[in-house]
Every structure is written in structure tokens, then in C-alpha cells.
């Protein structure tokens, strides 16, 4: 229960940091991640109140759309931009077919993870080849990509087996998702706090919203 509350609290933090450091988070497609964070919080609240499967099914589709948009905007090679478009077409066909399922649609989430993990590797490959980026870890998008990669790779097998587990065991294994949710949100915060130019700086400078 404690880790679940902590996971929900950390979902709010990226929203706060994005707004506090709004000036340095403009123009890099980070607004997509900001929208995702708002969507995630609203889904947690509405899902907890109504317990309707359609809310979570809708969240999966919109989440995939936002993540795919972020990857599309972040990729620089034109030939690579067709990859998230093709992946989205495949995903929508399957996710919409499973939209009315009464059970938690773990298959669609697994499919999304299978798409996003190689997307992350592709983006990291592009960043490492970019001569304008001296150190990839000083780039905001690097931390977003790492957050995606750790979350989707860490929860993939959980979602594969979640529907096969007895109801009593699901809450125990769901702590895995909560852990990676916390880690993902912390890395989002790191990205939002960093200076826009990606240059190394002292922590006190990074925390100054006017720079």
C-alpha cells in the first residue's frame, strides 16, 4: 500500500517540475511527456473512483499514441520516422479489437512494450551518432528514453503473466509495476530539471527556474 501511494505521488512530481521549469522545457517535444503525466494522474483518480475497464483500455491507447508521437518527433532520420507510424497502425488494430474486453488488456500493453523497447534503442543510437551532443547524459531526451526503456523492459513479463495469476497474487506482483513507475517518474523529473542547453552545471544552478 505504501509503495502504491508513493508511486502515485511521484506521478505528480513531473507535472510540478515541468511547470516550474517551463522555460527550459519548451521546444523539445517534452510537452508530450507532460500531457502523458497528466493523463496518468487522471486515469489513476478516475479508475480508482469508477473501477471501469473502459477507462484503462482508453488510457492504454492514448498512452501509446503519446509515446509514439514523442518518438516520432525525436527521431531525426526521415527513414526512421516511418517506424513508429507503422507500429501505431499495427497496435491500433489489435488494441481496438480488445477494447471491449472485460479483463485487463495485458496483451496490448505487452505489445506496446515490444514496440517501445527497440524504439528506445534506436533513439539512443541516433543520439550517440549526433555530433552536436558531446555527452548523451547531458541531454534531456536521454533521461526520458532511459525512463521508457527501464519501465517497459522491467514490466514486460509482469504484464505477460498478470492475467494468469490468482487475484490474491496480483496485488503482490503489482509492486513491480509500482517500483518501475517510481523510477520512471524520477527520471522524468531529472529531464525536466536539466538546463535546456544540456551543459553540465551545479545542482543549485539546475534548480534555479530562471536559468
C-alpha positions as CSV (number, residue, x, y, z in Angstrom):
1,X,0.0,0.0,0.0
2,X,2.8,2.4,0.9
3,X,4.7,1.9,-2.4
4,X,1.4,2.4,-4.3
5,X,0.9,5.7,-2.6
6,X,4.5,6.6,-3.3
7,X,4.1,5.7,-7.0
8,X,1.0,8.0,-7.2
9,X,2.8,10.8,-5.5
10,X,5.8,10.6,-7.9
11,X,3.3,10.8,-10.9
12,X,2.5,14.3,-9.7
13,X,6.1,15.4,-9.4
14,X,7.0,15.5,-13.1
15,X,3.9,17.8,-13.7
16,X,5.2,20.2,-11.0
17,X,8.8,20.2,-12.2
18,X,7.7,20.7,-15.8
19,X,5.6,23.8,-14.9
20,X,8.3,25.2,-12.5
21,X,11.0,24.9,-15.2
22,X,8.6,25.6,-18.1
23,X,11.1,28.0,-19.8
24,X,13.8,25.3,-20.2
25,X,11.3,22.6,-21.3
26,X,10.0,24.2,-24.4
27,X,10.7,23.2,-27.9
28,X,12.0,19.6,-27.5
29,X,8.8,17.7,-27.6
30,X,8.7,17.4,-23.8
31,X,5.1,18.7,-23.8
32,X,4.1,15.2,-25.0
33,X,5.5,13.7,-21.8
34,X,3.8,16.4,-19.8
35,X,0.5,15.5,-21.3
36,X,1.2,11.8,-20.6
37,X,1.9,12.6,-16.9
38,X,-1.4,14.5,-16.6
39,X,-3.2,11.6,-18.3
40,X,-1.6,9.1,-16.0
41,X,-2.8,11.0,-12.8
42,X,-6.3,11.5,-14.2
43,X,-6.6,7.8,-15.0
44,X,-5.4,6.8,-11.6
45,X,-8.1,9.0,-10.0
46,X,-11.0,8.1,-12.3
47,X,-10.0,4.4,-12.4
48,X,-9.9,4.3,-8.6
49,X,-13.3,6.0,-8.3
50,X,-15.2,4.2,-11.1
51,X,-13.4,0.9,-11.5
52,X,-14.4,0.8,-15.2
53,X,-12.2,-1.3,-17.5
54,X,-13.0,1.1,-20.4
55,X,-11.0,3.9,-18.6
56,X,-7.9,1.8,-18.5
57,X,-8.4,0.5,-22.1
58,X,-8.7,4.1,-23.3
59,X,-5.6,5.0,-21.3
60,X,-3.5,2.3,-23.0
61,X,-4.5,3.6,-26.5
62,X,-3.9,7.3,-25.6
63,X,-0.6,6.4,-23.8
64,X,0.6,4.6,-26.8
65,X,-0.3,7.5,-29.1
66,X,1.6,10.0,-26.9
67,X,4.7,7.8,-26.6
68,X,4.7,7.2,-30.4
69,X,4.3,10.9,-31.1
70,X,7.3,11.6,-28.8
71,X,9.5,9.1,-30.6
72,X,8.3,10.4,-34.0
73,X,9.2,14.0,-33.0
74,X,12.5,12.9,-31.5
75,X,13.8,10.8,-34.4
76,X,15.9,12.9,-36.9
77,X,16.4,10.4,-39.7
78,X,13.4,10.6,-42.1
79,X,13.6,6.8,-42.8
80,X,13.3,6.1,-39.1
81,X,10.2,8.2,-38.7
82,X,8.2,5.6,-40.6
83,X,8.8,3.0,-37.9
84,X,6.6,4.5,-35.1
85,X,3.9,5.2,-37.8
86,X,3.9,1.5,-38.9
87,X,4.0,0.3,-35.3
88,X,1.0,2.5,-34.4
89,X,-1.1,1.1,-37.3
90,X,-0.4,-2.5,-36.0
91,X,-1.1,-1.6,-32.4
92,X,-4.4,0.2,-33.1
93,X,-5.9,-2.7,-34.9
94,X,-5.1,-5.1,-32.0
95,X,-5.9,-2.6,-29.2
96,X,-9.3,-1.6,-30.7
97,X,-10.3,-5.2,-31.1
98,X,-9.6,-5.9,-27.4
99,X,-11.2,-2.6,-26.3
100,X,-14.4,-4.2,-25.1
101,X,-12.7,-7.0,-23.2
102,X,-13.9,-7.4,-19.6
103,X,-10.5,-8.3,-18.4
104,X,-7.4,-6.1,-18.0
105,X,-5.9,-5.9,-21.5
106,X,-2.4,-7.0,-20.7
107,X,-1.8,-8.1,-24.3
108,X,-2.0,-4.6,-25.7
109,X,0.4,-3.3,-23.0
110,X,2.9,-6.1,-23.8
111,X,2.6,-5.3,-27.5
112,X,3.3,-1.6,-26.7
113,X,6.4,-2.6,-24.7
114,X,7.7,-4.8,-27.5
115,X,7.4,-1.7,-29.8
116,X,8.9,0.8,-27.4
117,X,12.0,-1.1,-26.2
118,X,13.5,-1.1,-29.7
119,X,12.3,2.5,-30.2
120,X,14.4,3.5,-27.2
121,X,17.5,1.7,-28.5
122,X,17.0,3.4,-31.9
123,X,16.8,6.8,-30.3
124,X,19.9,6.2,-28.2
125,X,21.7,5.1,-31.3
126,X,20.8,8.3,-33.0
127,X,21.9,10.4,-30.0
128,X,25.3,8.6,-29.8
129,X,25.8,9.3,-33.5
130,X,24.8,13.0,-33.2
131,X,28.0,15.1,-33.3
132,X,26.1,18.0,-31.7
133,X,25.7,16.0,-28.4
134,X,29.0,15.7,-26.6
135,X,27.7,13.7,-23.7
136,X,24.3,11.9,-24.1
137,X,23.6,12.0,-20.4
138,X,23.6,15.8,-20.5
139,X,20.7,15.7,-22.9
140,X,17.1,15.9,-21.6
141,X,15.8,13.3,-24.0
142,X,18.4,10.8,-22.9
143,X,16.7,10.6,-19.4
144,X,13.3,10.3,-21.0
145,X,14.5,7.5,-23.2
146,X,16.1,5.7,-20.3
147,X,12.9,6.1,-18.2
148,X,10.9,4.5,-21.0
149,X,13.4,1.7,-21.6
150,X,13.6,0.7,-17.9
151,X,9.9,0.9,-17.3
152,X,8.8,-1.1,-20.4
153,X,11.6,-3.7,-20.1
154,X,11.1,-4.1,-16.3
155,X,7.3,-4.6,-16.5
156,X,7.1,-6.6,-19.8
157,X,7.0,-10.1,-18.1
158,X,4.7,-8.8,-15.4
159,X,2.1,-7.9,-18.0
160,X,2.6,-11.1,-19.9
161,X,1.6,-13.2,-16.8
162,X,-0.7,-10.8,-14.9
163,X,-3.9,-12.3,-16.2
164,X,-2.8,-15.8,-15.4
165,X,-2.2,-15.0,-11.7
166,X,-4.8,-15.5,-9.0
167,X,-6.5,-12.3,-7.8
168,X,-4.7,-12.5,-4.4
169,X,-1.2,-12.7,-6.0
170,X,-1.8,-9.8,-8.5
171,X,-1.5,-7.1,-5.8
172,X,1.8,-8.6,-4.6
173,X,3.3,-8.8,-8.1
174,X,1.9,-5.3,-9.0
175,X,4.6,-3.9,-6.7
176,X,7.0,-4.5,-9.6
177,X,5.0,-2.1,-11.7
178,X,4.9,0.5,-8.8
179,X,8.7,0.3,-8.4
180,X,9.4,1.0,-12.1
181,X,6.7,3.6,-12.1
182,X,8.5,5.5,-9.4
183,X,11.8,5.1,-11.2
184,X,10.3,6.3,-14.4
185,X,8.8,9.4,-12.8
186,X,12.1,10.3,-11.0
187,X,13.9,10.2,-14.4
188,X,11.2,12.4,-15.9
189,X,11.9,14.9,-13.1
190,X,15.6,14.8,-13.9
191,X,14.9,15.6,-17.5
192,X,12.6,18.5,-16.7
193,X,15.1,20.0,-14.2
194,X,18.1,19.9,-16.5
195,X,19.0,23.0,-18.4
196,X,17.8,23.3,-21.9
197,X,21.3,23.6,-23.4
198,X,22.2,20.2,-21.8
199,X,25.5,21.6,-20.5
200,X,26.8,20.3,-17.1
201,X,26.1,22.7,-14.2
202,X,26.0,22.7,-10.5
203,X,22.9,21.4,-8.8
204,X,22.0,24.8,-7.4
205,X,22.0,26.2,-10.9
206,X,19.8,23.4,-12.2
207,X,17.2,24.2,-9.5
208,X,17.0,27.8,-10.5
209,X,13.9,28.0,-12.7
210,X,15.0,31.4,-14.2
211,X,18.1,29.8,-15.9
